[in-house]
Amino acid sequence: MIVGGGILFIGSRLSGEPLTTPSTMDGWLALGYLIVFGSIIAFSSYMYLLKHVRPAAATSYAYVNPVVAVLLGIVFAGERIGQAEWMAMIVIVAAVILVGLPQWRARGKARKANLAEAEVKPQA
């Protein structure tokens, strides 16, 4: 992220983009929020997931985040969305569920096998 930010900074300077900073306290607070929650916590969570779940499941957060953002906008900002957006969110959530199905099925089979094994063993 630092390298990417550096490259984008160099590109903006070369293109003549003016260097600006937030002009209000709300702007600084928003920037701080994005740094902490949008970068540090999100990246740390992603690295944790990569160590503990399949890569396909770990990367699925990138697909779910826009859905969560839209729903938060509806709940807290009173935003309205159309039928196309609802359908898109349904497709996204369905795709994430399909990605998770193999892992969920494997867990279910393992639980059934453990239960069957426990029933076969005589109690001491």
C-alpha positions in Angstrom: 0.0 0.0 0.0 2.9 2.4 0.7 4.5 1.6 -2.6 1.3 2.0 -4.5 0.6 5.3 -2.7 4.1 6.5 -3.5 3.7 5.6 -7.2 0.3 7.4 -7.3 1.9 10.4 -5.5 4.7 10.6 -8.1 2.2 10.3 -10.9 0.0 13.1 -9.5 3.0 15.4 -9.1 4.1 14.7 -12.7 0.7 15.4 -14.0 0.5 18.8 -12.3 -2.2 17.8 -9.8 -2.1 20.4 -6.9 -1.2 19.1 -3.5 -4.1 19.7 -1.2 -5.0 18.9 2.4 -8.4 18.8 4.2 -9.5 22.3 5.1 -11.8 21.4 7.9 -11.7 19.3 11.1 -14.4 17.1 9.5 -12.1 16.5 6.6 -9.2 15.5 8.9 -11.4 13.2 10.9 -12.7 11.6 7.7 -9.1 11.1 6.5 -8.1 9.6 9.9 -11.1 7.3 9.7 -10.1 6.1 6.3 -6.5 5.5 7.3 -7.4 3.5 10.4 -10.5 1.5 9.3 -10.1 1.6 5.5 -6.4 0.6 5.5 -4.8 -0.6 8.7 -7.7 -2.7 10.1 -8.9 -3.9 6.7 -5.4 -5.0 5.7 -4.7 -6.6 9.1 -8.0 -8.5 8.9 -7.1 -9.7 5.4 -3.7 -11.0 6.4 -5.3 -12.8 9.4 -7.9 -14.4 7.1 -5.2 -15.5 4.6 -3.5 -17.4 7.5 -6.7 -19.1 8.8 -9.0 -19.7 5.8 -8.8 -20.7 2.2 -7.6 -17.8 -0.1 -10.9 -17.8 -2.0 -12.8 -17.2 1.3 -10.3 -14.6 2.4 -10.6 -12.6 -0.7 -14.4 -12.7 -0.7 -14.5 -9.7 1.6 -13.6 -7.5 -1.4 -16.9 -8.5 -3.0 -19.0 -8.2 0.1 -17.7 -4.7 1.1 -19.7 -2.8 -1.5 -22.9 -4.6 -0.5 -22.3 -3.6 3.1 -21.5 0.0 2.1 -24.7 0.2 0.1 -26.8 -1.3 3.0 -25.2 1.2 5.5 -26.0 4.0 3.1 -29.7 2.9 3.0 -29.9 2.5 6.8 -28.0 5.6 8.0 -28.1 8.0 5.1 -31.5 7.3 3.7 -30.2 6.5 0.3 -32.5 4.8 -2.2 -31.4 2.2 -4.8 -33.1 0.8 -7.8 -34.0 -2.8 -8.8 -30.7 -3.2 -10.7 -28.7 -2.5 -7.6 -30.8 -4.9 -5.5 -30.3 -7.6 -8.2 -26.5 -6.9 -8.3 -26.2 -7.3 -4.5 -28.1 -10.5 -4.7 -25.8 -11.8 -7.4 -22.7 -10.8 -5.3 -23.9 -12.4 -2.1 -24.9 -15.6 -4.0 -21.5 -15.8 -5.6 -19.8 -15.4 -2.2 -22.0 -18.2 -0.9 -21.0 -20.4 -3.8 -17.3 -19.8 -3.1 -17.8 -20.9 0.5 -19.9 -24.0 -0.2 -17.0 -26.4 -0.6 -15.6 -25.5 2.7 -19.0 -25.6 4.5 -19.8 -29.0 3.0 -16.4 -30.4 4.0 -17.0 -29.2 7.6 -20.5 -30.8 7.6 -19.1 -34.1 6.3 -16.4 -34.0 9.0 -19.0 -33.4 11.7 -21.2 -36.2 10.5 -18.1 -38.5 10.4 -17.2 -37.5 14.0 -20.8 -38.1 15.2 -20.9 -41.5 13.5 -17.6 -42.4 15.0 -18.7 -41.4 18.5 -21.9 -43.5 18.2 -19.9 -46.6 17.2 -17.5 -46.4 20.1 -18.8 -48.1 23.3 -19.1 -46.0 26.4 -16.6 -46.8 29.1 
